[in-house]
């Protein structure tokens, strides 16, 4: 999900705005790897959008790869590569993600 956060000095609170970009990210996966290049605003990627113009953007990614759960946050123009062991969740957090993933697959 892409999270919009209020830009410094902004009078409008955009911290609760979210845009589900799950499908858009799935189309960017190649050979079990997702790579988002540095310097490229994610708001310009197909399937993404700018729901809070002028505000700082952050991408929050929760994903499952080969039975393991991961979570990461990345700024709008920062590089991102998944899977990455640095994103791996501890067992207590991973269980909830894996259960949610299993229920999505069975639907």
C-alpha positions as MATLAB code, in Angstrom:
seq = 'XXXXXXXXXXXXXXXXXXXXXXXXXXXXXXXXXXXXXXXXXXXXXXXXXXXXXXXXXXXXXXXXXXXXXXXXXXXXXXXXXXXXXXXXXXXXXXXXXXXXXXXXXXX';
ca = [
       0.000    0.000    0.000;
       1.164    3.501   -0.677;
       0.814    5.787    2.301;
       0.585    9.552    1.896;
       1.973   11.589    4.754;
       1.502   15.294    5.310;
       4.294   17.385    3.856;
       6.138   19.721    6.201;
       4.173   22.934    6.568;
       1.030   21.435    5.059;
      -2.234   22.316    6.766;
      -3.957   19.262    5.325;
      -3.548   15.941    7.157;
      -2.960   13.248    4.543;
      -1.532   10.588    6.875;
      -4.659    8.405    6.646;
      -4.724    8.303    2.832;
      -3.854    4.924    1.352;
      -3.862    3.480   -2.131;
      -3.757   -0.296   -2.646;
      -1.119   -0.959   -5.324;
      -0.909   -4.731   -4.825;
      -1.878   -5.599   -8.395;
       0.445   -2.965   -9.864;
       3.388   -4.356   -7.867;
       2.573   -7.945   -8.867;
       2.938   -6.956  -12.530;
       6.449   -5.639  -11.784;
       7.671   -8.967  -10.342;
      10.052  -10.815  -12.671;
      11.530  -14.225  -11.805;
      10.356  -13.940   -8.163;
      12.059  -10.551   -7.731;
      10.654   -7.042   -7.485;
      13.018   -4.169   -8.254;
      12.088   -0.489   -8.009;
      14.905    1.763   -9.187;
      16.209    4.778   -7.243;
      15.204    8.246   -8.352;
      11.992    7.079  -10.035;
       8.906    8.360   -8.207;
       6.577    5.479   -7.485;
       3.630    7.818   -8.012;
       4.531    7.752  -11.723;
       4.424    3.965  -12.053;
       1.484    2.375  -13.857;
      -1.232    1.478  -11.363;
      -0.011    3.977   -8.796;
      -1.350    7.485   -8.394;
      -0.839   10.680   -6.491;
      -3.728   10.922   -4.043;
      -1.986   13.660   -2.049;
      -0.157   16.055   -4.390;
       2.685   17.848   -2.644;
       2.799   15.447    0.310;
       5.666   13.058    1.083;
       4.928    9.518   -0.101;
       5.913    6.179    1.362;
       5.345    2.672    0.043;
       4.574   -0.007    2.633;
       5.028   -3.503    1.223;
       3.976   -6.696    3.007;
       4.764   -9.788    0.987;
       5.163  -13.557    1.113;
       7.891  -15.359   -0.816;
       8.606  -19.088   -0.604;
       6.520  -19.428    2.566;
       8.233  -16.577    4.426;
       6.654  -13.242    5.381;
       8.310   -9.877    4.852;
       7.503   -6.204    5.431;
       9.271   -3.032    4.305;
       8.731    0.696    3.928;
      10.413    2.771    1.247;
      10.293    6.434    0.262;
       8.805    7.577   -3.032;
      12.128    7.823   -4.894;
      14.168    5.252   -2.936;
      15.357    1.960   -4.411;
      13.594   -1.244   -3.351;
      14.342   -4.902   -4.016;
      12.405   -7.904   -2.792;
      12.807  -10.454   -1.463;
      15.384   -9.174    0.985;
      16.238  -10.917    4.265;
      16.395   -7.475    5.925;
      12.601   -7.302    5.424;
      11.881  -10.720    6.959;
       9.365  -10.657    9.809;
       9.865  -12.344   13.148;
       7.708  -15.407   13.788;
       5.110  -13.580   15.911;
       4.418  -11.001   13.171;
       4.863  -13.450   10.314;
       2.099  -15.784   11.501;
      -0.614  -13.151   10.974;
       0.698  -12.276    7.506;
       0.930  -15.924    6.475;
      -2.613  -16.625    7.711;
      -3.965  -13.627    5.786;
      -2.067  -14.777    2.680;
      -3.455  -18.327    2.995;
      -7.020  -17.013    3.287;
      -6.527  -14.802    0.206;
      -5.273  -17.754   -1.841;
      -8.237  -19.941   -0.863;
     -10.789  -17.264   -1.830;
];
